[in-house]
Amino acid sequence: MVISMAAESGEKYILAIDHGTTGMKLALTDKCGDILAFEFVETPLRLVEGGGAEQDPEDWWNAFVTCAKRLIDKGVVPVENIVGVCCSSQWSGTVAVDKDGNHLMNAIIWMDSRGAPYLEKIMKGIINIQGYGVLNLLRWLRKTAGIPSGSGKDPIAHILFIKNEYPEIYEKTFKFLECKDYINLKLTGKFAASFDSIMLHWITDTRDIMNVRYDNGLIRKLKVDRDKFPELKQSIDILGNLSPEVADLIGLSRETKVVVGSPDLHSAIIGSGAIRDYEGHIYVGTSSWVICHVPWKKTDMSHNMASLPCSIPGKYFIANEQETAGACLTFLRDNLFFPDDPSRFGKREVYQEFDKIVEQVPPGSHKMIFTPWLYGERTPVENHTIRGGLHNISLPVKREDIIRAVFEGIAYNSRWLLNSVESFIKRKLDPLNIIGGGAQSDVWCQIYADVMNRTIRQVKDPIYANARGAALICAVGLGLCTFDEIPNLVQFSKTFQPNPDNRELYDELFKEYLGIYKSTEKMYRRLNRR
């Protein structure tokens, strides 16, 4: 897709990579993050019995090459004016590579929980709080502000799973890389991670945010090998030039710089324009989150939240993430409404049809409540056994009521996230910028405004926020702009104000939503225990 054919020959341009769970997206942008052209290639996901979720890194690379060639062949800008490449990628994944950069097995991605038992064994102590030994809590919280998640979805749990289940792979591994850092390796031939991408390994000391470093004590406690982790850099550092092979393959100059970049959460907040401290945004894609930058290191164990390194040197960010958001709409499409042939309708066409249907249903979906925990939950509660459901369903319920209930249920969960973030920062986040594929839906944006009782600002071209964020990180790294300039570069399409007529109804339903979790969590634990 070409968004703009106009380009000044003297301008400098960036190839921005947005690598998500569903596929590889590439954008050609100017130094201000404006999208000039965009390409997408879907990549398959393999769900494995026992909580596994894998993808083939070769699929990622082939998709990148296809997208890059398509973009460059369009001739939107002079090739010699494309001066930088920067990647944003799905976070909390693990790629085991040998010394030649070859992946040794499928990538284990953020949804995979198979490493939980091995991590639990290490983290338990004689006296435990929330499943963690007291000494371990003190050790990790002091240095990192957080602690490895008991869900088993952090990369350190993936690595322990590989070490215990595939010891021959572990021994052959030269470096364990996050998804972004693997793509950077393919681009440059260099093994490196960023301060932000390495964070969920929980092996770095983040007290000096300008000099995040590996901590040998934490590494020894986790029983992994220090030499299997890459060199650390800032997100805005220049990793190097494109390798000659890659440059020639996709048609760019061999002098094109590769900037280190950031994972998806970190780059999305840049692309949303919420740069300053305590400016928040909501992302609604396959998963969803509420995030803002903060100037200090802090921990909230009860809600599984901590200040983590972000893309901006010298700052942290706080994030609350739910596992499934837009994935619930995909579930409706593929598992309920079009199970025999989901491909006969384009994704966007189905979602546009959902929007039209939802607009015809009164707020509250006749007091039916959907809980979107289709793959467990990460925050504000960490619970891999909780599952989704439709509650208060009755004989008069129609298809359209169910669809609106799903839209609203995801928004209820986002309100739950927001409450925890606002408690953490001790202030109200209002307005909130909204990005991601879900932010393209006006009716969903209004639902978010009504459910959360916040002004919602729909970022222009919200589906491109991750790519825009990667482009802006690249522009800062190349000296083409500064982070302080970014809030003035990001534009908004529409603003949605909460409807006061729906306040009492949504407050009532949200209260019941929280009650559903409290009353069902033990049942789900019994039903879904390993």
N, C-alpha and C positions, 0 to 999 in steps of 0.2 A: 504494500500500500504506500502510495506517495501522498504526503500531506502538503508539501510545498515544493514547487519546481524552481522557485527563485533562489538564487545564491549569488552573492557577490564574490568575484574571483579572488579578492584580497582577504576575505574572511578566513578564519581558522575553524575547523570542524572536528567533531569527536564521534567515534564509533562507540556507542554505549551498549553494554551487554546487560540484559535482565534475564537471568537464568532462574526459572521457577520450577516447581514440582511438575506442572503440566507441560512445560515446554521451554524452548529457547526463543527469547525475543531479542531483537537487535534494533537499535534506533540510530539514525544519523542525525546529529544535533549541531546547533551552533554553540558558541561559548556561553550563551545565556540559558542553555537547556531547552531551547525551542526545538520541537521535533520536526525534522524536514522529511523523513521517510522512515518506514517501520516494516519489519518482517517478523514472522513467527513460524516456527516448526514445532509441532507437538512431539513430546518424548514419552515413551511408555513407563508406567509404574507397575512394579511387581510386588504384590502383597503376599507374604509368606506366612504359613501357619505358625502360630505361636507368637504373633506380634511383630513379624518381620515386615520391612518395607525397603525395597531395593530398586536401584536404577543402574543401567549400564552406562558408564562414563563414555563409552564409544558412541552411544546414541547422542549424548550431549555434544560431543565434538563434531560429529557429522552434521548435527542440526546447526551448530555455530557456522560451520563452513558454508552450508547451504544458504543460511540467512545472509552471511557477509557477502557472498558472491552476488546474490540477488540485489542487495542494497547498492553495492559498488557499481554493478552493471547498469543500474538505472541512470547513472551519470548526473545525479542531482547536483553534485558539487565537483569541482576539480579534485582528482585523486590526490594530487600533491598537497592539497590544502587540508587533508585529513591528518591531523598532527598527533592525535592521541586515541588510545583505546582504554576503556575502564570497565570493570566487571562488577556487577551486583549479582549475588546468587543466593539461592535458598541456604539457610543457615542450619547449623547443627547436624551436618552430614559428615561422613568419613569415607575417604578414598585411600586405600593402601596402595602405595606405588613402590616400584623397585628403583635402584640407583639410576636407571636409564629413563625413568619417568613413565614406565608402563604400569597401568593398573593391574593388580593381581587378582581382583575379584570384583563383583558388583559393588557399587557404592551403597553404603548403608545410610539411609536418609533420616530426616528429623522425626518421622513417624514411628521409627523402629524402636521397640522396647525390650528386645531379647536380652540385652545386657544387664537388665535390672537385678537379677539374682546375684551376679558376680560383684556388682557395685555394692549391693546391700551387705554382703558378707564383709567387705572391707570397711564400710562406714559405721557398722554397728559397734557398740562398746558395752562395757559392764553396766553403766547407767546411761539410758537412752532418752532423748527428747525428740518426738516426732520421727522415730526410727534411726536417729543419729546418735552415736556416742558423744557424750558431753565434751570430751577432749577433742574429738574431730570437729565439733561445732566451733569451739573456740579457735582451733587451728585455722579453719577455712574462713570463718567470718572475719577474723582480724586481717587476713591478707587479701581476700578476694571480695569481701562483702556478701558472698553467697556460698553455696555448697552444691556438689553434684546432685542432680534431681533423682529422687527415688523412682521416677517413672522409667528410667533406663533409656531415655531419649537423647541424652547428651552424648557428644562424641566420645568422651572418656568411657562411657558404658559400652559404646560400639567397639572400642578398642579392646576392652576387657572381654567382650563376647568373642572377638576374633582370636584373642590370645588363648582363650579356654576351649573354643569350639574348632578353631582352625589354626592350631599352633604352627603348622608349616608355613601358612601365610604370614603369621606374625613374625616368624624368624626371617622370612625373605623380605619383609617390608623395610625399605630404606627410610621413608617418611610417611607419616599419616597426615593427610591434607584435608582441610575443609573443601567444600565444593568450589567456592570462588578461587581458592588457592590452587586447586587442581587445574582449573581453566587457565589461570595465570601461568602455571608451569607449561601447559601446552602452548601458550602464546609466546613465551620467552625462553623456556628451558631452565628457568630458575625456581628453586624450591624456597618458598617464603610464605609467611602468614602475617596478618595484620593484628595490631593490638586488640581490635574488636572481633575479628573472626576466630581467634584462638580462645576466646573467653570461656566458652562452654566446655572446654577441656578441664577447666578448674585446676590448672597447674601454673598459673601466673600470679604474681604479686602486683596488684593494681593500686597500691597506696600512693605511688608516685605516678600519676596519670600520664605524665610526659615521658616516662621511662618504664613502661610495663616490661617485666622480665620474668623468665621462668624461675620457679621456686623449687629447688632440689628436694626440700623436705616434703612438699606435697607430692612430687613425682615419686619419691621413694615410698610414701605411704600408699599410693595407688598401685604400686608394683608394676610400673611400666618403665620403659627405657628412655632416658633423656635424649639420646642421640637419634631417636626416631621422630623428633619434632623439628620443624623448620625454623629458620631465622625469623625474627620478628621485626616488623616495620610499621610505620604509620600509614593510614589509609591514603594520604596525599603524597606519599613518597613515589618517586619514579622507580619502578622495578627494573626497567631496562627497555631496550628496543624490541619490537617484534623480531622473532627469529627470522633469518633469511628465508627459510623454507615456508613459514606461515605467511610472511609478507608476499612472497611470490605466488603462493597458492590462492590467496584471496584478492590479490591485486592492489596491495598498498605499498607505500614506500618502506624500504628497510630501515629508514630513520624514524618511523612512527613510534612514539613513546607509549609504553604501557604503565599506567598508574595503578598502584596496588589495589585501591578500591575497598569496598565494604560489603558485608552480607546484606540481605534484603531489608531487614528491619531498620538498619542503620541508614541505608541509602534512601529508603522510602521517606523517612522523616526529613531528609534534605530535599527530596523532590516535592514534598508537601508544602514546603515553605515555612514550616514550624521550626525555625532555627534558634530563636532566642529561648532562654531559660523559661520554663513553665508555659510554653506555647505548645498545645497538644494537637495530635491528629489521630484519626481512626483510619485503619486500613481494613477493607473488606474484600478479601480474595478467597482462595481456597481455605485459608485460615483467616483469623482476624486479630487485631491488636489495638491497644490504646497506648500511646507513647508520648513522652515529652523529655526534653533535655533538662538536666539539673546540674548545679555547680558543685555537688558534694557527694561523698561516698556514704551510703546508708543501706540498711538491710531491714526487711520485714519478713521474717520467717513464716509467720502465720498465713501469709498470702503468697508465699513463694516468689517474692520480689526483691531485687537488689539493684543498686546503681552499678551500671556496667560501662566499660569504655565505649565511646561512640566514634563517629567519623571525624568529629571536630577535635583537633588537638586541645587538651586541657579541660575537656568536658566529659561528663557521664550522661547516660540516659536511663530512664526507668521505663520498663515495658511490662504490660500485662497481656498475655496472648491466649486466645482460645484456639483449640485444635481444628474445629470444623465450622466454617461459616458458609462461604459460597459452595463448599463441598456438599452441603445439605441440599442445595438446589440441584446440583448434579445428581445426587441421590434420588431426588424426586423425578428428574427427567429419565434417568437410565434404569432405575429399579422399580418405579411405580407406574409412570405414565407411558414411557416408550421402551419397555424392557426388551422387546423383540428386535427392534431396529433403532437404537438411539441415534445412529449416525444419519438417518434420513432427514433429520432436521439440524440445521446449523445451531451451534450453541447459542450464539447471540440472538437468533430468531426465537428460540425457545424462551430465553430469558425475557425478551421483549414481550412475548405473549404472556408470560407470568406477570409482568408489570401491568398489562392491561386488565388481567383478571383481578389482581390485588386491588386495583383502584376501585373496583365495583363492590368490594366487601367492606362492611363498616369496621371502623377501628375496634380492636379487641377480638376480632374473629369469633364473635358470639361467646366470648370468655373461654375459648379453647386455647390451651397453652402447649406449645411445642418446646421441648428441651433438646438443644442441638449437640448433645454429647455423643456423637456417632462413633468416635474413636477415642473415648476417654477425655480427660481434660487435664490441662497443664497449670493454668492459673485462672482465677485467684485461688483455686483449690487444685492440688496435685492428686489426681485420682484416675488411674488407668482402667479401673473396672466400671466406672459410671457409664451409663448408656442413655441414648436419647429416647424420646417418646412423645406421643400425643396424649394430652390429658384433658379430661372433661369432654370427651367425644361422645356424641349421641346420634340417634337415628336420623335427624334432619340434616346432619352435616353433609356438605357437598365438597366437591373437589376444590372449588375456589376458596372455601373456608380453610381448608388444610394448607393451601399455598400461602395465604396471608398469615396464617399462624406460624409457618416456618419463617417468613420474613420477620415477624415480630419476635419470635423466640430467639433468633440470632441477635436482635437488637437488645432484648432483655439481658442476654449474656454480656453484651458490650457495656450495658449500664452497670452490671456487676463488676466488670473490669474497671470502669471509670471510677466507681465508688472507692475501690481499693487504691487506685493511683492518686486520687484527690486526698485520701486519708494519708497517704505516704508523703505527699508534698505539702499538705496542710493548706491547701487553697483550691479554689474552683477553677476548672478548665473551661473557659467560655470566652470566645467561640472555639469550636473544634473544626479543623480542616479534615475533609474526608477524601480518601483516595482508594484506588483499587478498582477491579472490575465491578464490584457491587455499587460503587459510587456513581456509576453511569446511570443508575436507576433513580429517577426523580422521586418516585413513590417511596422507594426504600430510604432515600435521604430524608424525606418528610417523616417517615416512621421513626428513624433515628432521632430526629429533632423532638418528636412528641414523646417517645419512650424515655429519652435521656434528659429531657427538659433543658436542652442546650441549643444555641444557635449553631447550625451546621453549614459550613462553607464548602461547597463542591469545587474542588480544584479543577481547573481547566484540563481536559484530557486526562482524567484521573487514572486511567488504566496505564498511562505511561509514566507514572510518578517514580517507579523504581529506576527506569532507564534515565529519566531526567535527573534523578539523584546521582546516579553513576556519572552522568555527563558533567554535572556541576562539581562533583568531587575531583574529576579529571581536570576540569578547568582551573580549579584552585591549585591542584598539584602542578599544573603547567604555568601558573602565574597569570592566567587569563582573566580571573576574577577573584573575589574574596568571599568568605562565608557571610560576612556582614552585608554584602550586596544582595544575597539570595532572596530575602523576604520581599524585596521590591521587584524581583524577576518573575516570581510565581504568580499566576493570574487565577481568578475564580470565575466560574461560569454562572453559578446561582448561589443564593443564600436562603436557607430554610429556617424559619422561626417556629418554635414549638406552638402548637395550637392549644390555647388554654382550655378549650372545651373538652379535650381528651386527657387533661391532667389527672383528674380523680380516677378515671378508668385505668389508665396505665400504671398509676401508683398502686392500685389494688392488685392488678395482675402481676406486677413485678414482685410484690410481697408474697404472693402465692407461688411465683416462680422459685424464689429462694426457699420457700417451704417445701417444694417438691424435692429439691436436692436433699434437704435435711431428713425428709421422711423416707427417701428411697435409697440412699447411699449404702446402707447396710444390706438391703436386699440385693442390689447389684453386685456388692462385694461377694456375697454368697454364690450368686449365679455365675460370675465371671472370674472367680479365682482360678489361678493356674493349677 
